[in-house]
Amino acid sequence: MIVRLKNNIKTRILNGHPWIYDNEIDSVENAINSGDIVDVFHGGNFIGKGYFNKNSLIRVRIISKKNTEINYDFFYNKIKAAYAHRQILFPGETTFRVIFGEGDGLPGLIVDKFEDYLVIQINTLGIYNFKTTIVQALINIFKPKGIFEKDDEKSSKKEVFEFTEGWIYGSGPEIIPFSMNGIKFFSDTMGQKTGFFLDQRINARENMAYVNNLNVLDAFSYTGNFGIHALKGGAKKVTFIDYSERALSVLEETIHANGFEKERYEIINANTFDYLRLLDDAGTLFDFTIIDPPSLAKSRDSKSNAFRGYKELNLRAMKITKNGGFLSTSSCTQIIYEEDFKKIIYDSAENTKRKPTLIFRGFQSPDHPIAMNIFETEYLKHMLFRIDSLENY
Ligand code: SAH
């Protein structure tokens, strides 16, 4: 079944970008249904195999540049190659993201490996149609004790396929224990996204180097990834804030699993925006402030709102950070580019009369590969600053 592209398409498609929008298509064979595998042609040239969905503005997502059958072997080989890549990147580690959608040439599929368990997320109808095949390949490659499917409800509605949340192979605990960077963690099958944010693993580890004996604030902590790294790194005390009670209860389990003493942590169930203001009003200062807010923008339309939200947070975070202290700040929104993020820091510093000095700049860990020809695969920005007073300049 054939989809033909218009003559004047953008070079991005020829350069391997897998998304083909409705307005880039010249003709679609009549018999094609949503979810079908199609051959994409430009003029007389074969561009790739993809899957079609008339319910999505991205009408076709290319999954192979080769004219090959999309079957068990295809998925087996792609997953195996992605796994081999992780084994090179994280020698000795047993937990990582194995498949990061477009970044691994499999748009619509996310697979996280937490030691003996897999958590998968299906985001498109095209991938949903191959679920049985993909799960079989995963079983054969990883021999997992269990596979948990944790779909994104919005995507399942938009793409029109059955939303699933539960064990689809074997079984396992509600919170899956695993270790990373030598620390015990849990991935929450009832939690957010795939249960744990593996993408911050390198940034959180980098932060550890500077926290010894410091008072640390971990705002938007979720289950405590950053703050637990800080406790492990010798922080005197970590204050965690999140508005999700569920996340904070998994955080407590994590603290107990690692045996940190009671005096070294405080857990606050609050709205971070409000709580940062309270801290500022009370004149409370931290040596090391971490903010890792959720994505404040989902689409380009909300970019200016997101910009304002990040600005407010970074400004408040700077205010409650001691001179000579640190600010660890992240943005996981693809819509906010690195230049925007720098501007947010610049503006916040100007407003608070502070002088941030960059110590470390990070991004999503390489088990979430950034494909340079698919700029949307890059989303996480992380910066660690030393914060000083402008007067000390
Ligand atoms: N730092 C975490 C990930 C944070 S995800 C890690 O590395 O694992 C964002 C978190 O912010 C979620 O846990 C969510 O519950 C929380 N959150 C979102 N908006 C919030 C708000 N206004 N106040 C407090 N917590 C919030």
Residues whose N, C-alpha, C, O or C-beta is under 5 A from the ligand:
A	BS01	SAH	F197 Q200 F220 S221 Y222 T223 N225 F226 I241 D242 Y243 S244 A247 A270 N271 T272 F273 D292 P293 P294
